[in-house]
Amino acid sequence: MSVSLNHKSWKDLLSEGCRSSEDLKDILKLSEREVETIRGIHEKYPMYINEYYLSLIDPQNPDDPVRRMSVPSGWELSEEGQADTSGEASNTVLPGMQHKYDETALILSTSRCAMYCRHCFRKRMVGLSDDEVAKHLGEMEEYVRRHPEISNVLISGGDAFMNSNRRIREFLEIFTGMDQLDLIRFGTRIPVVLPQRITTDPELQEILRQYGRKKQIYVVTQFNHPNEVTPETAGAVRVLLESGIVVRNQTVLLKEINDDPRVLSELFRKLTACGVVPYYVFQCRPVRGVLNHFQVPLRKGLRIVEDAKRHQNGQGKCFRYAMSHPTGKIEILGELDDRQMVFKYHQAKNSANAGRLFVQDVEEEQRWLESVPVHESAI
């Protein structure tokens, strides 16, 4: 990272980022055609790259993995794919609250992020609309109390740590006071894309320490490439760990970014070295504006993941390769032959599917399960 960024606060780094192709033109030496393409895309899907995350891009490398994750490309204008690939609308019980799995209440706390990922599965709302964002905490508290099967709350977004400290305190004040909850989770890429939000904000640190004494807090983040694991991100992770917070990682398998067992292996080793537990490798979803460009075929993905896992110690082997399907989180277990693959429900919307194994025909280039038979092909 350049010396000029070393002593900046997270607010300074956030305010001085790039929001348009004109902002990026000189930094990344964009052609006029690239400038026009990006201009057309960010009218539909917002672009924002904060100053820290921008510093991770090699401007001389058009195939830089951080660049691919953050700078718009023409394929985003494709209308193929779906806006809601996990059935979030059907699981919404209150504005901004979803209840898909019995034990978990999911809160969309904001539509803002510190960097807008080009592979985002909530492209329909992130950076665009607050229509799906939580507004009335009191109603959410009442809903959780009426459903004693809920044992944890996941505060997501957008990015949960893009909320103000006051708002984060409000969430924690309510939910750490509920005996039925075992833990609180925050879904955030802040440790990856703007670690200074954690390391330069003593008020946030104190809030997390204070409420972490009342209830276990987890941070679920998303490192996708070894280049994202920097001294700054390791420092943010250390602050969280020293506050008693468990940090887990959910990598998304992304074409031409981390679809190489050597890249994934290096990422997992770097993560476990700094105290982050690899938890999931997710199959990229068939989202409109994402479909096909970032998706890796299921069979290829399984081979990549298994190869990467071979080179990990015990702590680095505990992740699952899975997809977030409308019917649940489906673990991708293995290949039976050149026709069939084995899957398992890690979590299920319908409790009758919980833990169910099934086999399904999967073609070599197939990237998703469009439908899952409930009673056929069960093992």
Residue pairs with C-beta under 8 A, 6 or more apart in sequence:
1 52
1 55
1 56
1 230
1 232
2 55
5 13
5 51
5 52
5 55
8 51
8 196
8 200
9 196
9 200
9 201
10 194
10 196
10 197
10 198
10 200
10 201
12 51
13 50
13 51
13 52
13 194
13 196
14 50
14 51
14 114
14 194
14 197
16 50
16 51
17 23
17 48
17 49
17 50
17 51
17 53
17 54
17 115
18 24
18 27
18 47
18 48
18 49
18 54
19 42
19 46
19 47
19 48
20 38
20 39
20 42
20 47
21 30
21 34
21 35
21 36
21 37
21 38
21 39
21 42
21 47
22 35
24 30
24 38
24 49
24 71
25 35
27 54
27 59
28 57
28 59
28 67
28 71
29 59
30 38
37 72
37 73
37 74
38 47
38 71
38 72
40 77
41 47
41 72
41 73
41 74
41 76
41 77
42 72
44 76
44 77
44 289
45 72
45 76
45 116
45 123
45 127
45 128
45 289
46 116
46 126
46 127
46 128
47 70
47 71
47 72
47 116
48 113
48 114
48 115
48 116
48 127
49 70
49 71
49 115
49 116
50 114
50 115
50 193
50 194
52 193
52 194
52 195
52 196
52 232
53 66
53 70
53 114
53 115
53 193
53 194
54 70
56 66
56 227
56 228
56 230
57 64
57 66
57 67
57 70
57 71
58 64
58 67
61 67
63 256
65 224
65 225
65 227
65 256
65 257
65 258
66 225
66 227
66 228
68 118
68 254
68 256
68 257
69 117
69 118
69 119
69 224
69 225
69 254
69 257
70 115
70 116
70 117
70 118
71 118
72 118
73 118
73 293
75 292
75 293
76 118
76 289
76 290
76 293
77 289
78 288
78 289
78 291
78 292
78 293
79 288
80 288
80 291
80 292
81 286
81 287
81 288
81 289
81 290
81 291
81 292
82 286
82 287
82 288
83 123
83 124
83 287
83 288
84 124
85 121
85 285
85 286
85 287
85 324
85 326
86 100
86 121
86 285
86 324
86 325
86 326
87 100
87 326
87 349
88 98
88 100
88 132
90 326
91 98
91 99
91 100
91 106
91 349
92 98
92 132
93 99
93 143
94 134
94 136
94 139
94 140
94 143
95 132
95 133
95 134
95 135
95 136
96 107
96 108
96 109
96 132
96 133
96 134
96 135
96 140
97 105
97 106
97 107
97 108
97 134
97 140
97 143
98 105
98 106
98 107
98 108
99 105
99 106
99 143
99 147
99 150
100 106
100 328
100 349
101 328
101 347
101 348
101 349
102 149
102 150
102 351
103 149
103 150
103 151
103 152
104 150
104 151
104 152
104 153
104 154
105 140
105 143
105 144
105 147
105 150
105 152
105 153
105 154
106 153
106 154
106 156
107 134
107 140
107 153
107 154
107 155
107 156
107 171
108 125
108 132
108 133
108 134
108 156
108 157
108 158
109 133
109 134
109 155
109 156
109 157
109 158
109 160
109 163
109 167
109 171
110 133
110 157
110 158
110 159
110 160
110 162
110 163
111 125
111 126
111 127
111 128
111 129
111 130
111 132
111 133
111 157
111 158
112 126
112 127
112 157
112 158
112 159
112 162
113 120
113 126
113 127
113 157
113 158
113 159
113 162
113 189
113 193
114 159
114 162
114 189
114 190
114 193
114 194
114 197
115 189
115 193
115 194
116 126
116 127
117 189
118 290
118 294
119 252
119 254
119 284
119 287
119 290
119 294
120 126
120 287
120 290
121 285
121 287
121 290
121 324
122 158
123 287
123 288
123 289
123 290
124 288
125 131
125 132
125 133
126 157
126 158
127 158
133 157
133 158
134 140
137 170
137 171
137 174
140 174
141 174
141 175
141 178
144 150
144 153
144 175
144 178
144 180
144 181
145 178
145 180
148 180
150 180
150 181
151 180
151 181
151 182
151 183
152 181
152 182
152 183
152 184
152 185
153 175
153 181
153 184
153 185
154 185
154 186
154 187
154 220
155 171
155 184
155 185
155 186
155 187
156 186
156 187
157 163
157 187
157 188
159 187
159 188
159 189
159 190
160 168
160 186
160 187
160 188
161 168
161 186
161 188
161 190
161 197
161 198
161 204
162 188
162 190
163 171
165 201
165 203
165 204
165 207
168 204
168 207
169 207
169 211
171 184
172 184
172 207
172 211
172 215
172 217
173 211
175 181
175 184
175 215
176 184
176 211
176 214
176 215
177 214
181 215
182 215
182 216
183 215
183 216
183 217
183 218
184 211
184 215
184 216
184 217
184 218
185 217
185 218
185 219
185 220
186 217
186 218
186 219
186 220
187 220
188 219
188 220
188 221
189 221
189 222
190 197
190 198
190 221
190 236
191 198
191 219
191 221
191 233
191 236
191 237
191 240
191 247
192 221
192 222
192 223
192 228
192 233
193 228
195 230
195 232
195 233
195 235
195 236
196 232
196 236
197 204
197 236
198 204
198 205
198 236
198 239
198 240
199 232
199 235
199 236
199 239
205 239
205 243
208 217
208 240
208 243
208 245
209 243
209 244
211 217
212 243
212 244
212 245
213 244
216 244
216 246
217 244
217 245
217 246
218 245
218 246
218 247
218 248
219 240
219 245
219 246
219 247
219 248
220 248
220 249
220 250
220 279
221 247
221 248
221 249
221 250
221 276
222 249
222 250
222 251
222 252
223 229
223 233
223 249
223 251
223 267
223 271
223 276
224 251
224 252
224 254
224 257
224 258
224 267
225 257
225 258
225 263
225 267
226 263
226 266
226 267
226 270
229 267
229 270
229 271
229 274
233 274
234 274
237 247
237 274
237 275
237 276
238 274
238 275
240 247
241 247
241 275
246 277
247 275
247 276
247 277
248 276
248 277
248 278
248 279
249 271
249 276
249 277
249 278
249 279
249 280
250 279
250 280
250 281
250 282
251 258
251 264
251 267
251 278
251 280
251 281
251 282
251 319
252 281
252 282
252 284
252 294
253 259
253 281
253 282
253 283
253 284
253 296
253 301
253 304
253 305
253 321
254 284
254 294
254 296
255 284
255 293
255 294
255 295
255 296
257 263
257 294
258 264
258 267
259 296
259 300
259 301
259 304
260 304
261 303
261 304
261 305
261 307
261 308
261 311
262 308
264 281
264 304
264 305
264 308
265 307
265 308
265 311
265 312
268 278
268 308
268 312
268 316
268 319
269 311
269 312
269 316
271 277
271 278
271 316
272 278
272 312
272 313
272 315
272 316
277 315
277 318
278 312
278 316
278 318
278 319
279 318
279 319
279 320
280 319
280 320
280 321
280 322
281 305
281 319
281 320
281 321
281 322
282 322
282 323
282 324
283 295
283 296
283 298
283 301
283 321
283 322
283 323
283 332
283 367
283 368
284 290
284 294
284 295
284 296
284 367
285 323
285 324
285 368
286 295
286 367
286 368
292 367
295 367
295 368
296 304
296 367
297 364
297 365
297 366
297 367
298 332
298 341
298 362
298 366
298 367
298 368
299 335
299 341
299 362
299 364
299 366
301 321
301 332
302 321
302 332
302 334
302 335
302 341
305 321
305 332
309 316
309 317
309 319
320 331
320 346
321 331
321 332
322 329
322 330
322 331
322 332
322 346
323 329
323 330
323 332
323 368
323 369
325 369
325 372
326 349
327 345
327 348
327 349
327 350
327 353
327 372
328 345
328 346
328 347
328 348
328 349
328 350
328 353
329 345
329 346
329 347
329 348
330 343
330 344
330 345
330 346
330 369
330 372
331 343
331 344
331 345
331 346
332 341
332 343
333 341
333 342
333 343
333 344
333 357
334 341
334 342
335 341
335 342
336 342
336 359
338 364
339 361
339 362
340 359
340 360
340 361
340 362
341 359
341 360
341 362
342 357
342 358
342 359
342 379
343 357
343 358
343 359
343 360
343 369
343 372
344 355
344 356
344 357
344 358
345 353
345 354
345 355
345 356
347 354
348 354
348 355
348 356
350 374
352 374
353 374
356 378
357 378
357 379
358 372
358 373
358 376
358 377
358 378
358 379
359 377
359 379
360 369
360 372
360 373
360 377
362 369
